[in-house]
Amino acid sequence: MNILKFGIAGYGKMGKIREQTILDSQNASLAAIFEINEYECNDKKIHICNSFDELVNLDIDAIIISSYVSVAAEYVIRALEAGKHVFCEKPPAMIASEMLEVIKAEKKSGKVLKYGFNHRFHYSVMEAKKIINNNNNLGELLWMRGVYGKAGSIDFHDNWRNYKNYSGGGILLDQGIHMIDLFRYFTNEEFDCISSVLTTSFWDVECEDNAFLTLKSENNIIATLHSSATQWKHKFLLEMTFENGYINLDGILSASRSYTPETMTIGMREFEDVTFAMGKPKETTTYYEYDESWNYELKEFMDAINKKSSLKNGTSHDALEIMKLVDSIYKN
C-alpha cells in the first residue's frame, strides 16, 4: 500500500485539524511541520523544520499549507516547483492576480493542487446537491439567501485575520467565501456583485466586520449574503427557493458544535386550498449528527494524487473565480 508522506506549513488551528485527518487515514503519514510561532509537537518522529525551504526540500509527497494568507500563494508556487502536491487552506490568496501565477505553476508542475472548501463535504450540503441534481420536482432555482455569522471573541481585535497585511480582508474573505463557494457549487454558475456594503460597525479592527452583498448569476439567479462578526450567536443558514419548493440548510457541524444542529428542510408549494394551505407548505427536516468533511476533503486530494479519481472540489479554478468576485466587491 502506498503511504503518502505529508508536511504541514502552518501549525495553528487549521494545521492541527489537518494533522488529525492525516492521522485518521490509513494511507497517509505526517513527516514534517514548519511553523513560525511557538508550538508543541509531542510526536518525536515528526521532523521540525526551521524554514519553508527546508520543508519543501524534504523527501515528502505533499504539503498542506495552513499559514497566513499573505504567504499562501507564494508557498503554493514554491511547493509545486519543488515537485510536491499541494493542499492549501482558504482564503487561497490575497488578490486574484496571485491565483493567476499559482495556476501557471500548477500547469507547469503537473501536480495536484486543491483548496480547502470543506463545506461542500458536509452531509447536509452533499444531500441537498444530490436532490438538486435530480431535480425532484423542485423546478428551476429562483434565488438564494445566505447568512454566516459568528460572535467574535473578547480578543477578536487581536486575531491575525483582522490585519490586512496578513489576511487580505475581513469577515467576507475569512468566512463569507464559504457561502460564496456554496452559491457557485449549487448553481454551477459564476456571479457578479450587484451591490455591496462593507462596514466596520463594532470591532476596532482594520477590516470589515460585516458584509452585505447582492449577487446575480449568469442566468439571473439572485443570491444575497450577510457575513458577520457581530452575530453574537453563531449562525449558518442557506435558503434556496425553487419554482415548486425550497431547501433550507440551517446550522453546520463544527468542532465547537456552536453552529449546530445541522439540518436540511425541504418544503413543497401548497396549492390545494388558498384559505388554509397558502404559506404553510409541507416540510420534511433531516438532522445530521456527524461531520466527516475534513476527512472527505483529504480523501479526494489523495485519490487525485493516486489517480483513482479526478479533483472536482476546491480546484484552482474555484479559487480563482472566488477571488475575482471578492476583488470586485472590495474595489466597489
C-alpha beads as a LAMMPS data file, in Angstrom:
LAMMPS data file: protein, C-alpha beads

332 atoms
331 bonds

1 atom types
1 bond types

-500.0 500.0 xlo xhi
-500.0 500.0 ylo yhi
-500.0 500.0 zlo zhi

Masses

1 110.0

Atoms # bond

1 1 1 0.000 0.000 0.000
2 1 1 1.350 3.444 -0.989
3 1 1 1.553 5.681 2.104
4 1 1 1.661 9.367 1.162
5 1 1 4.071 11.408 3.255
6 1 1 2.780 14.863 4.229
7 1 1 4.303 18.053 5.516
8 1 1 2.354 20.910 7.105
9 1 1 3.250 24.590 6.756
10 1 1 1.381 26.466 9.465
11 1 1 0.613 24.546 12.644
12 1 1 -2.166 26.701 14.094
13 1 1 -5.825 25.711 14.485
14 1 1 -6.261 24.546 10.891
15 1 1 -2.862 22.864 10.772
16 1 1 -3.829 20.747 13.767
17 1 1 -7.200 19.868 12.191
18 1 1 -5.427 18.733 9.036
19 1 1 -2.919 16.811 11.129
20 1 1 -5.798 14.819 12.618
21 1 1 -7.166 13.929 9.176
22 1 1 -3.737 12.577 8.240
23 1 1 -3.615 10.535 11.432
24 1 1 -7.134 9.227 10.699
25 1 1 -6.085 7.978 7.263
26 1 1 -4.521 4.551 6.800
27 1 1 -2.837 5.762 3.619
28 1 1 -1.088 8.898 4.912
29 1 1 1.578 9.866 7.414
30 1 1 2.753 13.196 8.777
31 1 1 6.505 13.560 8.268
32 1 1 7.274 17.231 8.953
33 1 1 5.976 20.555 10.273
34 1 1 7.017 24.164 9.696
35 1 1 5.580 26.884 11.938
36 1 1 6.971 30.355 12.633
37 1 1 5.286 30.733 16.054
38 1 1 5.976 28.762 19.205
39 1 1 4.154 25.452 19.407
40 1 1 4.326 21.974 20.859
41 1 1 4.544 18.746 18.910
42 1 1 4.788 15.664 21.074
43 1 1 5.481 13.201 18.265
44 1 1 9.259 12.822 18.137
45 1 1 9.039 11.074 14.737
46 1 1 7.877 14.293 13.067
47 1 1 10.677 16.414 11.628
48 1 1 10.526 20.039 12.804
49 1 1 11.608 22.455 10.072
50 1 1 13.232 25.813 10.657
51 1 1 12.151 27.232 7.289
52 1 1 9.720 26.630 4.473
53 1 1 12.711 25.917 2.210
54 1 1 13.674 23.071 4.494
55 1 1 10.142 21.666 4.329
56 1 1 9.809 21.712 0.530
57 1 1 13.209 20.062 0.083
58 1 1 12.346 17.057 2.239
59 1 1 11.516 13.665 0.743
60 1 1 7.734 14.052 1.087
61 1 1 4.832 13.716 -1.354
62 1 1 2.506 16.560 -0.407
63 1 1 2.346 19.745 1.617
64 1 1 -0.659 21.188 3.428
65 1 1 -0.460 24.972 3.608
66 1 1 -2.394 26.469 6.521
67 1 1 -0.337 29.593 7.064
68 1 1 -1.101 33.308 6.794
69 1 1 -2.947 34.298 3.612
70 1 1 -0.141 36.733 2.817
71 1 1 2.211 33.846 2.003
72 1 1 -0.314 31.273 0.726
73 1 1 0.211 31.857 -2.996
74 1 1 3.999 32.066 -2.616
75 1 1 4.133 28.831 -0.626
76 1 1 1.887 27.022 -3.103
77 1 1 4.079 28.048 -6.035
78 1 1 7.302 27.093 -4.263
79 1 1 5.892 23.721 -3.225
80 1 1 4.675 22.962 -6.756
81 1 1 8.034 23.965 -8.200
82 1 1 9.681 21.578 -5.727
83 1 1 7.573 18.744 -7.140
84 1 1 5.090 18.446 -4.268
85 1 1 1.334 18.003 -4.424
86 1 1 -0.359 20.843 -2.520
87 1 1 -3.449 21.264 -0.375
88 1 1 -3.972 24.906 0.602
89 1 1 -6.465 26.382 3.034
90 1 1 -8.831 29.168 2.134
91 1 1 -8.566 32.083 1.521
92 1 1 -6.440 30.990 -1.428
93 1 1 -4.657 34.297 -1.984
94 1 1 -4.604 37.982 -1.121
95 1 1 -5.889 39.007 -4.578
96 1 1 -6.947 37.262 -7.781
97 1 1 -3.769 38.098 -9.704
98 1 1 -1.817 35.892 -7.290
99 1 1 -4.040 32.978 -8.298
100 1 1 -3.116 33.500 -11.952
101 1 1 0.549 32.960 -11.037
102 1 1 -0.395 29.906 -8.988
103 1 1 -2.266 28.378 -11.921
104 1 1 0.753 28.880 -14.182
105 1 1 2.902 26.989 -11.682
106 1 1 0.251 24.293 -11.305
107 1 1 0.082 23.630 -15.049
108 1 1 3.854 23.563 -15.356
109 1 1 4.279 21.180 -12.413
110 1 1 1.665 18.579 -13.342
111 1 1 0.993 18.135 -9.611
112 1 1 -2.364 18.058 -7.811
113 1 1 -3.463 21.346 -6.233
114 1 1 -6.549 21.505 -4.032
115 1 1 -8.081 24.258 -1.885
116 1 1 -9.918 23.746 1.386
117 1 1 -13.626 24.467 0.984
118 1 1 -14.802 21.744 3.343
119 1 1 -18.445 22.897 3.498
120 1 1 -19.065 21.052 0.228
121 1 1 -18.395 17.813 2.106
122 1 1 -20.921 18.288 4.903
123 1 1 -23.678 15.690 4.773
124 1 1 -26.492 18.281 4.535
125 1 1 -24.756 20.034 1.641
126 1 1 -24.000 16.806 -0.226
127 1 1 -27.590 15.589 0.166
128 1 1 -29.003 18.935 -0.989
129 1 1 -26.722 18.857 -4.041
130 1 1 -27.921 15.350 -4.869
131 1 1 -31.573 16.430 -4.635
132 1 1 -30.992 19.499 -6.819
133 1 1 -29.118 17.477 -9.431
134 1 1 -32.030 15.013 -9.565
135 1 1 -34.456 17.984 -9.637
136 1 1 -37.038 16.063 -7.545
137 1 1 -39.917 18.222 -8.880
138 1 1 -38.416 21.384 -7.415
139 1 1 -38.188 23.159 -10.744
140 1 1 -35.715 25.930 -11.543
141 1 1 -33.772 27.709 -8.809
142 1 1 -35.058 31.277 -8.308
143 1 1 -32.971 32.781 -5.516
144 1 1 -30.604 32.039 -2.620
145 1 1 -30.141 33.734 0.726
146 1 1 -27.137 33.095 2.938
147 1 1 -26.285 34.165 6.473
148 1 1 -22.969 33.246 8.031
149 1 1 -22.220 34.906 11.316
150 1 1 -20.049 34.437 14.356
151 1 1 -19.722 36.072 17.731
152 1 1 -16.101 37.050 17.564
153 1 1 -14.404 36.862 20.966
154 1 1 -13.032 39.165 23.634
155 1 1 -9.660 39.082 21.855
156 1 1 -11.164 39.237 18.350
157 1 1 -9.381 42.504 17.568
158 1 1 -6.017 40.796 18.166
159 1 1 -6.645 37.918 15.728
160 1 1 -4.288 37.892 12.741
161 1 1 -7.293 37.581 10.416
162 1 1 -8.187 41.214 11.123
163 1 1 -4.847 42.587 9.915
164 1 1 -4.914 43.117 6.152
165 1 1 -1.197 42.574 5.681
166 1 1 -1.693 39.005 6.955
167 1 1 -5.271 38.183 5.886
168 1 1 -6.074 40.301 2.821
169 1 1 -9.528 41.163 4.176
170 1 1 -12.057 40.740 6.939
171 1 1 -15.086 38.582 7.648
172 1 1 -16.027 38.362 3.962
173 1 1 -12.715 36.796 2.982
174 1 1 -12.399 34.771 6.176
175 1 1 -15.878 33.248 6.447
176 1 1 -18.148 34.664 3.754
177 1 1 -16.259 32.971 0.924
178 1 1 -17.554 29.616 2.176
179 1 1 -21.071 30.795 1.345
180 1 1 -19.962 32.260 -1.993
181 1 1 -18.419 28.897 -2.800
182 1 1 -21.730 27.188 -1.992
183 1 1 -23.606 29.626 -4.243
184 1 1 -21.326 28.547 -7.098
185 1 1 -21.492 24.881 -6.092
186 1 1 -25.282 24.644 -6.100
187 1 1 -25.789 26.643 -9.298
188 1 1 -22.700 25.697 -11.351
189 1 1 -22.645 29.371 -12.315
190 1 1 -20.449 32.403 -11.753
191 1 1 -21.785 35.523 -10.022
192 1 1 -21.334 39.255 -10.359
193 1 1 -21.803 41.682 -7.488
194 1 1 -24.802 43.999 -7.985
195 1 1 -24.405 45.843 -4.679
196 1 1 -22.272 45.580 -1.556
197 1 1 -21.961 47.304 1.788
198 1 1 -18.943 46.508 3.949
199 1 1 -18.813 48.004 7.414
200 1 1 -16.624 48.005 10.482
201 1 1 -19.540 48.574 12.796
202 1 1 -18.323 47.316 16.166
203 1 1 -14.824 45.852 16.354
204 1 1 -11.782 48.126 16.414
205 1 1 -10.103 46.349 13.509
206 1 1 -8.645 47.235 10.117
207 1 1 -11.035 45.002 8.183
208 1 1 -14.782 44.737 7.731
209 1 1 -16.764 43.024 10.483
210 1 1 -19.951 42.861 8.365
211 1 1 -20.521 42.359 4.649
212 1 1 -23.905 42.699 2.940
213 1 1 -23.931 41.508 -0.682
214 1 1 -26.376 41.120 -3.545
215 1 1 -25.087 38.886 -6.326
216 1 1 -26.517 37.844 -9.688
217 1 1 -25.555 34.767 -11.675
218 1 1 -25.138 34.381 -15.426
219 1 1 -28.738 33.095 -15.632
220 1 1 -30.160 35.779 -13.322
221 1 1 -30.281 33.782 -10.102
222 1 1 -30.139 36.296 -7.262
223 1 1 -28.112 35.471 -4.150
224 1 1 -27.787 37.619 -1.043
225 1 1 -25.210 37.168 1.681
226 1 1 -24.747 38.632 5.128
227 1 1 -21.366 37.644 6.545
228 1 1 -20.973 38.934 10.076
229 1 1 -18.574 39.040 13.004
230 1 1 -21.276 40.652 15.183
231 1 1 -23.883 37.885 15.075
232 1 1 -23.217 37.111 18.788
233 1 1 -24.768 33.669 18.307
234 1 1 -23.002 31.542 15.691
235 1 1 -25.271 31.097 12.701
236 1 1 -25.184 29.313 9.363
237 1 1 -28.241 29.471 7.100
238 1 1 -28.573 28.895 3.378
239 1 1 -32.055 29.154 1.864
240 1 1 -32.638 28.099 -1.740
241 1 1 -36.060 28.708 -3.284
242 1 1 -37.198 26.959 -6.471
243 1 1 -40.301 27.192 -8.638
244 1 1 -42.089 24.455 -6.694
245 1 1 -40.485 24.497 -3.274
246 1 1 -37.372 25.179 -1.263
247 1 1 -34.378 23.664 0.514
248 1 1 -33.078 25.279 3.701
249 1 1 -29.729 24.307 5.209
250 1 1 -29.789 25.537 8.804
251 1 1 -26.749 25.016 11.003
252 1 1 -23.496 23.271 10.249
253 1 1 -21.393 20.960 12.397
254 1 1 -18.025 22.189 13.647
255 1 1 -15.533 21.186 16.328
256 1 1 -17.148 23.594 18.805
257 1 1 -20.676 22.479 17.790
258 1 1 -21.717 26.112 18.229
259 1 1 -23.359 26.184 14.764
260 1 1 -25.500 23.108 15.463
261 1 1 -27.879 21.472 14.891
262 1 1 -27.135 20.815 11.219
263 1 1 -30.408 20.312 9.371
264 1 1 -31.880 20.202 5.884
265 1 1 -35.527 21.178 5.456
266 1 1 -37.378 20.529 2.207
267 1 1 -40.724 22.212 1.528
268 1 1 -43.060 21.988 -1.444
269 1 1 -45.503 24.645 -2.578
270 1 1 -49.069 24.020 -1.484
271 1 1 -51.911 24.883 -3.887
272 1 1 -54.756 22.746 -2.584
273 1 1 -56.565 25.357 -0.516
274 1 1 -55.977 29.087 -0.777
275 1 1 -57.601 29.790 2.578
276 1 1 -55.812 27.248 4.749
277 1 1 -52.816 25.899 2.866
278 1 1 -51.197 29.022 1.428
279 1 1 -47.967 29.850 3.240
280 1 1 -47.990 26.556 5.152
281 1 1 -46.204 24.100 2.854
282 1 1 -45.459 20.516 3.701
283 1 1 -41.974 20.206 5.157
284 1 1 -39.575 17.399 5.987
285 1 1 -36.495 18.028 8.125
286 1 1 -33.413 15.828 8.365
287 1 1 -30.885 16.161 11.197
288 1 1 -27.186 15.383 10.741
289 1 1 -25.001 14.386 13.684
290 1 1 -21.603 13.662 12.131
291 1 1 -19.037 15.776 10.307
292 1 1 -16.583 13.911 8.103
293 1 1 -15.927 16.870 5.819
294 1 1 -12.238 17.239 6.709
295 1 1 -11.598 13.546 6.061
296 1 1 -13.563 13.547 2.798
297 1 1 -11.508 16.519 1.580
298 1 1 -8.237 14.742 2.285
299 1 1 -9.530 11.581 0.623
300 1 1 -10.440 13.450 -2.575
301 1 1 -6.972 15.032 -2.592
302 1 1 -5.216 11.711 -2.051
303 1 1 -7.386 9.891 -4.613
304 1 1 -6.416 12.523 -7.183
305 1 1 -2.723 12.064 -6.330
306 1 1 -3.072 8.293 -6.668
307 1 1 -5.066 8.760 -9.910
308 1 1 -8.113 6.959 -8.509
309 1 1 -10.363 9.898 -9.412
310 1 1 -10.207 13.470 -10.644
311 1 1 -10.326 16.542 -8.450
312 1 1 -13.822 18.078 -8.525
313 1 1 -13.966 20.329 -5.460
314 1 1 -11.675 23.129 -4.372
315 1 1 -9.873 23.385 -7.694
316 1 1 -7.617 26.275 -8.633
317 1 1 -10.417 27.425 -10.955
318 1 1 -12.802 27.569 -7.974
319 1 1 -10.225 29.588 -6.039
320 1 1 -9.606 31.990 -8.928
321 1 1 -13.291 32.696 -9.588
322 1 1 -13.981 33.313 -5.905
323 1 1 -11.038 35.689 -5.623
324 1 1 -12.113 37.565 -8.768
325 1 1 -15.533 38.124 -7.209
326 1 1 -14.091 39.102 -3.823
327 1 1 -11.683 41.537 -5.514
328 1 1 -14.587 43.244 -7.278
329 1 1 -16.510 43.534 -4.004
330 1 1 -13.574 45.106 -2.169
331 1 1 -12.945 47.518 -5.043
332 1 1 -16.583 48.640 -5.009

Bonds

1 1 1 2
2 1 2 3
3 1 3 4
4 1 4 5
5 1 5 6
6 1 6 7
7 1 7 8
8 1 8 9
9 1 9 10
10 1 10 11
11 1 11 12
12 1 12 13
13 1 13 14
14 1 14 15
15 1 15 16
16 1 16 17
17 1 17 18
18 1 18 19
19 1 19 20
20 1 20 21
21 1 21 22
22 1 22 23
23 1 23 24
24 1 24 25
25 1 25 26
26 1 26 27
27 1 27 28
28 1 28 29
29 1 29 30
30 1 30 31
31 1 31 32
32 1 32 33
33 1 33 34
34 1 34 35
35 1 35 36
36 1 36 37
37 1 37 38
38 1 38 39
39 1 39 40
40 1 40 41
41 1 41 42
42 1 42 43
43 1 43 44
44 1 44 45
45 1 45 46
46 1 46 47
47 1 47 48
48 1 48 49
49 1 49 50
50 1 50 51
51 1 51 52
52 1 52 53
53 1 53 54
54 1 54 55
55 1 55 56
56 1 56 57
57 1 57 58
58 1 58 59
59 1 59 60
60 1 60 61
61 1 61 62
62 1 62 63
63 1 63 64
64 1 64 65
65 1 65 66
66 1 66 67
67 1 67 68
68 1 68 69
69 1 69 70
70 1 70 71
71 1 71 72
72 1 72 73
73 1 73 74
74 1 74 75
75 1 75 76
76 1 76 77
77 1 77 78
78 1 78 79
79 1 79 80
80 1 80 81
81 1 81 82
82 1 82 83
83 1 83 84
84 1 84 85
85 1 85 86
86 1 86 87
87 1 87 88
88 1 88 89
89 1 89 90
90 1 90 91
91 1 91 92
92 1 92 93
93 1 93 94
94 1 94 95
95 1 95 96
96 1 96 97
97 1 97 98
98 1 98 99
99 1 99 100
100 1 100 101
101 1 101 102
102 1 102 103
103 1 103 104
104 1 104 105
105 1 105 106
106 1 106 107
107 1 107 108
108 1 108 109
109 1 109 110
110 1 110 111
111 1 111 112
112 1 112 113
113 1 113 114
114 1 114 115
115 1 115 116
116 1 116 117
117 1 117 118
118 1 118 119
119 1 119 120
120 1 120 121
121 1 121 122
122 1 122 123
123 1 123 124
124 1 124 125
125 1 125 126
126 1 126 127
127 1 127 128
128 1 128 129
129 1 129 130
130 1 130 131
131 1 131 132
132 1 132 133
133 1 133 134
134 1 134 135
135 1 135 136
136 1 136 137
137 1 137 138
138 1 138 139
139 1 139 140
140 1 140 141
141 1 141 142
142 1 142 143
143 1 143 144
144 1 144 145
145 1 145 146
146 1 146 147
147 1 147 148
148 1 148 149
149 1 149 150
150 1 150 151
151 1 151 152
152 1 152 153
153 1 153 154
154 1 154 155
155 1 155 156
156 1 156 157
157 1 157 158
158 1 158 159
159 1 159 160
160 1 160 161
161 1 161 162
162 1 162 163
163 1 163 164
164 1 164 165
165 1 165 166
166 1 166 167
167 1 167 168
168 1 168 169
169 1 169 170
170 1 170 171
171 1 171 172
172 1 172 173
173 1 173 174
174 1 174 175
175 1 175 176
176 1 176 177
177 1 177 178
178 1 178 179
179 1 179 180
180 1 180 181
181 1 181 182
182 1 182 183
183 1 183 184
184 1 184 185
185 1 185 186
186 1 186 187
187 1 187 188
188 1 188 189
189 1 189 190
190 1 190 191
191 1 191 192
192 1 192 193
193 1 193 194
194 1 194 195
195 1 195 196
196 1 196 197
197 1 197 198
198 1 198 199
199 1 199 200
200 1 200 201
201 1 201 202
202 1 202 203
203 1 203 204
204 1 204 205
205 1 205 206
206 1 206 207
207 1 207 208
208 1 208 209
209 1 209 210
210 1 210 211
211 1 211 212
212 1 212 213
213 1 213 214
214 1 214 215
215 1 215 216
216 1 216 217
217 1 217 218
218 1 218 219
219 1 219 220
220 1 220 221
221 1 221 222
222 1 222 223
223 1 223 224
224 1 224 225
225 1 225 226
226 1 226 227
227 1 227 228
228 1 228 229
229 1 229 230
230 1 230 231
231 1 231 232
232 1 232 233
233 1 233 234
234 1 234 235
235 1 235 236
236 1 236 237
237 1 237 238
238 1 238 239
239 1 239 240
240 1 240 241
241 1 241 242
242 1 242 243
243 1 243 244
244 1 244 245
245 1 245 246
246 1 246 247
247 1 247 248
248 1 248 249
249 1 249 250
250 1 250 251
251 1 251 252
252 1 252 253
253 1 253 254
254 1 254 255
255 1 255 256
256 1 256 257
257 1 257 258
258 1 258 259
259 1 259 260
260 1 260 261
261 1 261 262
262 1 262 263
263 1 263 264
264 1 264 265
265 1 265 266
266 1 266 267
267 1 267 268
268 1 268 269
269 1 269 270
270 1 270 271
271 1 271 272
272 1 272 273
273 1 273 274
274 1 274 275
275 1 275 276
276 1 276 277
277 1 277 278
278 1 278 279
279 1 279 280
280 1 280 281
281 1 281 282
282 1 282 283
283 1 283 284
284 1 284 285
285 1 285 286
286 1 286 287
287 1 287 288
288 1 288 289
289 1 289 290
290 1 290 291
291 1 291 292
292 1 292 293
293 1 293 294
294 1 294 295
295 1 295 296
296 1 296 297
297 1 297 298
298 1 298 299
299 1 299 300
300 1 300 301
301 1 301 302
302 1 302 303
303 1 303 304
304 1 304 305
305 1 305 306
306 1 306 307
307 1 307 308
308 1 308 309
309 1 309 310
310 1 310 311
311 1 311 312
312 1 312 313
313 1 313 314
314 1 314 315
315 1 315 316
316 1 316 317
317 1 317 318
318 1 318 319
319 1 319 320
320 1 320 321
321 1 321 322
322 1 322 323
323 1 323 324
324 1 324 325
325 1 325 326
326 1 326 327
327 1 327 328
328 1 328 329
329 1 329 330
330 1 330 331
331 1 331 332
